[in-house]
Amino acid sequence: MGVIQRTGILIGLLYYSVACQPAAPPALPTPEPEPTYTLYPTYTPYPTYTPPPAQSALPSAEVEKLVWPTGPRDDVIPVEDAADFIGEALTVEGRVTRTHNAGSAVFLNFGLANQEIFTAVIFPDDWPKFPAPPETLFAGKLVRVEGVIKEYQGKPEIIIKDPWQIEVALTLGQPVVSNCDCQQAQALQPPTVTPTALAAALETLPAEIAATAEPMEAGPAAVSGTVISWVDAAAYAGQTVTVEGQVVDTYNSGKVVLLNFDPDFRTTFKVAIFADAWSLFPAPPEEYYRNKLVRVTGQIQMYQNAPEIVVEQPDQIEIVE
């Protein structure tokens, strides 16, 4: 009995211990992983962009119709680069976007409104040298300004003292017109040469010189009968005369042919023949008249402080044999 009792007690204790065990908690669901993302995505707050072209740029179609009377230059820089050449003597090219006459000076400004990047300055003492007020003469024009680039209040500028320092691009076929009534040119104007005056002058020469002198012939279309040397052309600005001289050099820009009578073509007499008249000549004008002694008849016009005649018909030029 003792063994049986002890065995029953052990079985009862074992059962009791098992029955009193707490129930296992229910299994929790497996949590789903949280999605990965960037809380603060990266971005460019001020995106880069290409600014629109400056207003000083001319449409390509308009540029194609322009021609520089003095021809191509190898010392020309765009107006946008002027600040990089302070202290250097160069030619700056750009369009005059705004002008202002302050009384103490005329300012030709280049660039956008209130953002001028270059200025040409003309002081009152030099205003009379121009055929019209500079602030109206150059407004809106595509020009080349030549001189020493200086810095004033942080911006580049060139001071213009003479008209030859600024050159205006011409539209193809546009006549070169000047209203210049320069007093100096009028003061230097020689008297008109007439056959009577020439005969009187020959009578005063020694006999051996007068015998070899040939009578002066008038050009084929000389209105006044005046034949002058090309070196005196500036004195006859505004008049229709015949100019005689040797063509020492020619230049064809593709838009205009220039006949030059002196190596220093910028300030001396020249003949301009625009492209629409080339077909009227028996050969390309730059070849036909090179190194020839010619007489050119037409109205002498001043441009960039130099005299010239615009030829529109072949009969305005006579080759002197």
MARVO-888969 format. One record per residue (C-alpha): residue in three letters; x, y, z; residue number from 1. Coordinates in steps of 0.05 Angstrom, whole numbers, always signed. Example, Ala and Ser with C-alpha at 12.3 -4.5 7.8 and 13.67 -1.06 7.14 Angstrom:
! residues 2
> residuo, c1, c2, c3, num
> ala, +246, -90, +156, 1
> ser, +273, -21, +143, 2
END
This chain:
! residues 321
> residuo, c1, c2, c3, num
> met, +0, +0, +0, 1
> gly, +56, +48, +15, 2
> val, +85, +42, -54, 3
> ile, +18, +50, -87, 4
> gln, +1, +112, -46, 5
> arg, +67, +145, -61, 6
> thr, +58, +131, -135, 7
> gly, -11, +161, -135, 8
> ile, +13, +223, -99, 9
> leu, +68, +234, -150, 10
> ile, +20, +226, -208, 11
> gly, -28, +275, -176, 12
> leu, +27, +326, -165, 13
> leu, +50, +318, -237, 14
> tyr, -20, +328, -263, 15
> tyr, -30, +388, -219, 16
> ser, +34, +420, -242, 17
> val, +16, +410, -315, 18
> ala, -55, +434, -307, 19
> cys, -34, +497, -272, 20
> gln, +14, +519, -327, 21
> pro, -11, +585, -358, 22
> ala, -36, +581, -429, 23
> ala, +14, +602, -483, 24
> pro, +0, +670, -512, 25
> pro, -26, +672, -583, 26
> ala, +28, +681, -636, 27
> leu, +35, +754, -658, 28
> pro, +33, +769, -733, 29
> thr, +99, +782, -766, 30
> pro, +105, +857, -777, 31
> glu, +112, +881, -849, 32
> pro, +177, +918, -864, 33
> glu, +169, +994, -869, 34
> pro, +180, +1023, -938, 35
> thr, +246, +1058, -950, 36
> tyr, +244, +1129, -978, 37
> thr, +282, +1195, -974, 38
> leu, +248, +1242, -928, 39
> tyr, +281, +1303, -959, 40
> pro, +294, +1291, -1033, 41
> thr, +352, +1328, -1064, 42
> tyr, +337, +1381, -1118, 43
> thr, +366, +1444, -1149, 44
> pro, +332, +1504, -1118, 45
> tyr, +359, +1551, -1172, 46
> pro, +365, +1512, -1237, 47
> thr, +417, +1536, -1287, 48
> tyr, +394, +1563, -1353, 49
> thr, +421, +1599, -1415, 50
> pro, +402, +1672, -1412, 51
> pro, +369, +1702, -1474, 52
> pro, +415, +1737, -1523, 53
> ala, +430, +1810, -1509, 54
> gln, +389, +1861, -1546, 55
> ser, +452, +1888, -1579, 56
> ala, +454, +1825, -1623, 57
> leu, +426, +1838, -1692, 58
> pro, +385, +1786, -1730, 59
> ser, +428, +1746, -1776, 60
> ala, +387, +1768, -1836, 61
> glu, +400, +1841, -1819, 62
> val, +475, +1829, -1808, 63
> glu, +480, +1797, -1877, 64
> lys, +457, +1863, -1908, 65
> leu, +509, +1905, -1872, 66
> val, +577, +1924, -1897, 67
> trp, +635, +1961, -1864, 68
> pro, +662, +2016, -1910, 69
> thr, +734, +2005, -1887, 70
> gly, +730, +1930, -1898, 71
> pro, +749, +1874, -1850, 72
> arg, +792, +1888, -1789, 73
> asp, +836, +1841, -1747, 74
> asp, +835, +1885, -1685, 75
> val, +760, +1884, -1673, 76
> ile, +730, +1854, -1609, 77
> pro, +656, +1848, -1589, 78
> val, +631, +1899, -1540, 79
> glu, +619, +1844, -1489, 80
> asp, +695, +1832, -1484, 81
> ala, +716, +1904, -1476, 82
> ala, +726, +1898, -1401, 83
> asp, +781, +1847, -1412, 84
> phe, +825, +1895, -1451, 85
> ile, +831, +1956, -1406, 86
> gly, +890, +1999, -1427, 87
> glu, +895, +1971, -1498, 88
> ala, +882, +2007, -1563, 89
> leu, +830, +1965, -1601, 90
> thr, +766, +1971, -1640, 91
> val, +701, +1952, -1604, 92
> glu, +641, +1930, -1644, 93
> gly, +569, +1932, -1621, 94
> arg, +501, +1966, -1627, 95
> val, +486, +2032, -1593, 96
> thr, +425, +2016, -1551, 97
> arg, +417, +2083, -1515, 98
> thr, +446, +2153, -1521, 99
> his, +444, +2212, -1474, 100
> asn, +467, +2284, -1478, 101
> ala, +483, +2307, -1408, 102
> gly, +507, +2375, -1430, 103
> ser, +577, +2360, -1406, 104
> ala, +584, +2299, -1452, 105
> val, +547, +2254, -1501, 106
> phe, +544, +2182, -1479, 107
> leu, +534, +2125, -1528, 108
> asn, +515, +2065, -1487, 109
> phe, +519, +1992, -1507, 110
> gly, +480, +1936, -1472, 111
> leu, +413, +1924, -1440, 112
> ala, +375, +1979, -1405, 113
> asn, +407, +1996, -1338, 114
> gln, +460, +1944, -1353, 115
> glu, +508, +1981, -1398, 116
> ile, +571, +1941, -1412, 117
> phe, +609, +1994, -1452, 118
> thr, +605, +2069, -1465, 119
> ala, +633, +2115, -1518, 120
> val, +640, +2187, -1493, 121
> ile, +643, +2250, -1536, 122
> phe, +656, +2317, -1501, 123
> pro, +626, +2384, -1524, 124
> asp, +690, +2410, -1556, 125
> asp, +686, +2354, -1607, 126
> trp, +611, +2356, -1623, 127
> pro, +620, +2406, -1682, 128
> lys, +665, +2356, -1717, 129
> phe, +604, +2312, -1731, 130
> pro, +553, +2326, -1786, 131
> ala, +495, +2319, -1736, 132
> pro, +487, +2314, -1660, 133
> pro, +523, +2250, -1640, 134
> glu, +466, +2228, -1595, 135
> thr, +419, +2224, -1655, 136
> leu, +471, +2207, -1708, 137
> phe, +491, +2141, -1676, 138
> ala, +428, +2121, -1639, 139
> gly, +410, +2048, -1654, 140
> lys, +468, +2040, -1703, 141
> leu, +516, +1981, -1707, 142
> val, +583, +2015, -1700, 143
> arg, +657, +2003, -1689, 144
> val, +692, +2049, -1639, 145
> glu, +768, +2055, -1642, 146
> gly, +812, +2080, -1586, 147
> val, +844, +2063, -1519, 148
> ile, +796, +2025, -1474, 149
> lys, +794, +2059, -1405, 150
> glu, +758, +2041, -1341, 151
> tyr, +711, +2091, -1309, 152
> gln, +668, +2073, -1248, 153
> gly, +681, +2000, -1261, 154
> lys, +660, +1999, -1334, 155
> pro, +700, +2003, -1399, 156
> glu, +696, +2064, -1443, 157
> ile, +730, +2098, -1502, 158
> ile, +734, +2173, -1509, 159
> ile, +719, +2196, -1581, 160
> lys, +754, +2259, -1602, 161
> asp, +751, +2252, -1678, 162
> pro, +697, +2224, -1725, 163
> trp, +745, +2173, -1755, 164
> gln, +744, +2136, -1688, 165
> ile, +672, +2112, -1700, 166
> glu, +649, +2074, -1761, 167
> val, +577, +2059, -1778, 168
> ala, +557, +1995, -1815, 169
> leu, +518, +2010, -1878, 170
> thr, +461, +1971, -1908, 171
> leu, +480, +1939, -1974, 172
> gly, +466, +1989, -2030, 173
> gln, +455, +2047, -1983, 174
> pro, +488, +2111, -2008, 175
> val, +537, +2144, -1961, 176
> val, +505, +2211, -1943, 177
> ser, +536, +2266, -1903, 178
> asn, +508, +2334, -1884, 179
> cys, +576, +2358, -1863, 180
> asp, +588, +2431, -1877, 181
> cys, +657, +2430, -1846, 182
> gln, +684, +2501, -1844, 183
> gln, +754, +2475, -1849, 184
> ala, +739, +2440, -1915, 185
> gln, +707, +2503, -1942, 186
> ala, +767, +2544, -1922, 187
> leu, +813, +2496, -1958, 188
> gln, +771, +2493, -2021, 189
> pro, +812, +2516, -2081, 190
> pro, +783, +2558, -2137, 191
> thr, +746, +2523, -2193, 192
> val, +793, +2507, -2251, 193
> thr, +766, +2531, -2318, 194
> pro, +797, +2528, -2387, 195
> thr, +806, +2604, -2386, 196
> ala, +842, +2602, -2319, 197
> leu, +885, +2544, -2343, 198
> ala, +905, +2582, -2406, 199
> ala, +924, +2643, -2364, 200
> ala, +965, +2600, -2318, 201
> leu, +1002, +2569, -2377, 202
> glu, +1020, +2638, -2403, 203
> thr, +1058, +2652, -2339, 204
> leu, +1101, +2589, -2346, 205
> pro, +1168, +2588, -2381, 206
> ala, +1161, +2573, -2455, 207
> glu, +1195, +2505, -2450, 208
> ile, +1147, +2482, -2395, 209
> ala, +1085, +2510, -2428, 210
> ala, +1102, +2476, -2493, 211
> thr, +1101, +2407, -2460, 212
> ala, +1039, +2419, -2418, 213
> glu, +977, +2381, -2443, 214
> pro, +909, +2413, -2439, 215
> met, +864, +2387, -2384, 216
> glu, +806, +2346, -2408, 217
> ala, +740, +2344, -2373, 218
> gly, +712, +2277, -2350, 219
> pro, +655, +2246, -2391, 220
> ala, +601, +2267, -2341, 221
> ala, +633, +2326, -2305, 222
> val, +576, +2373, -2288, 223
> ser, +620, +2432, -2271, 224
> gly, +678, +2414, -2317, 225
> thr, +724, +2409, -2256, 226
> val, +778, +2356, -2254, 227
> ile, +814, +2352, -2188, 228
> ser, +868, +2307, -2158, 229
> trp, +845, +2254, -2109, 230
> val, +887, +2287, -2054, 231
> asp, +842, +2349, -2058, 232
> ala, +776, +2311, -2058, 233
> ala, +758, +2329, -1986, 234
> ala, +756, +2403, -2003, 235
> tyr, +699, +2390, -2052, 236
> ala, +652, +2354, -2005, 237
> gly, +580, +2359, -2030, 238
> gln, +600, +2378, -2101, 239
> thr, +596, +2338, -2165, 240
> val, +665, +2337, -2196, 241
> thr, +714, +2291, -2232, 242
> val, +770, +2262, -2190, 243
> glu, +833, +2237, -2222, 244
> gly, +882, +2188, -2191, 245
> gln, +919, +2122, -2194, 246
> val, +883, +2062, -2164, 247
> val, +938, +2031, -2120, 248
> asp, +895, +1978, -2087, 249
> thr, +826, +1947, -2090, 250
> tyr, +783, +1907, -2042, 251
> asn, +721, +1864, -2051, 252
> ser, +684, +1849, -1986, 253
> gly, +631, +1807, -2022, 254
> lys, +583, +1865, -2015, 255
> val, +622, +1926, -2039, 256
> val, +684, +1939, -2081, 257
> leu, +730, +1994, -2057, 258
> leu, +780, +2028, -2103, 259
> asn, +835, +2059, -2061, 260
> phe, +882, +2114, -2083, 261
> asp, +929, +2112, -2024, 262
> pro, +955, +2056, -1978, 263
> asp, +925, +2095, -1920, 264
> phe, +854, +2081, -1945, 265
> arg, +819, +2099, -1879, 266
> thr, +828, +2174, -1885, 267
> thr, +838, +2185, -1960, 268
> phe, +794, +2186, -2021, 269
> lys, +762, +2121, -2045, 270
> val, +710, +2097, -2095, 271
> ala, +654, +2050, -2071, 272
> ile, +617, +2004, -2120, 273
> phe, +562, +1962, -2088, 274
> ala, +545, +1891, -2110, 275
> asp, +481, +1908, -2147, 276
> ala, +523, +1948, -2198, 277
> trp, +579, +1898, -2210, 278
> ser, +543, +1864, -2268, 279
> leu, +543, +1929, -2306, 280
> phe, +619, +1929, -2313, 281
> pro, +657, +1890, -2367, 282
> ala, +698, +1854, -2313, 283
> pro, +700, +1851, -2237, 284
> pro, +713, +1923, -2217, 285
> glu, +768, +1904, -2167, 286
> glu, +807, +1873, -2225, 287
> tyr, +786, +1919, -2281, 288
> tyr, +810, +1983, -2248, 289
> arg, +869, +1958, -2206, 290
> asn, +933, +1998, -2220, 291
> lys, +896, +2041, -2271, 292
> leu, +897, +2117, -2277, 293
> val, +824, +2136, -2275, 294
> arg, +777, +2194, -2272, 295
> val, +715, +2185, -2229, 296
> thr, +655, +2231, -2234, 297
> gly, +603, +2239, -2180, 298
> gln, +584, +2274, -2117, 299
> ile, +638, +2274, -2064, 300
> gln, +610, +2252, -1997, 301
> met, +645, +2251, -1930, 302
> tyr, +643, +2186, -1891, 303
> gln, +685, +2171, -1829, 304
> asn, +723, +2235, -1842, 305
> ala, +745, +2211, -1911, 306
> pro, +718, +2232, -1980, 307
> glu, +689, +2182, -2028, 308
> ile, +645, +2175, -2090, 309
> val, +593, +2120, -2096, 310
> val, +593, +2094, -2168, 311
> glu, +529, +2064, -2195, 312
> gln, +543, +2065, -2270, 313
> pro, +606, +2047, -2309, 314
> asp, +605, +2113, -2347, 315
> gln, +623, +2147, -2281, 316
> ile, +694, +2119, -2288, 317
> glu, +740, +2134, -2345, 318
> ile, +808, +2099, -2354, 319
> val, +860, +2149, -2374, 320
> glu, +907, +2120, -2426, 321
END
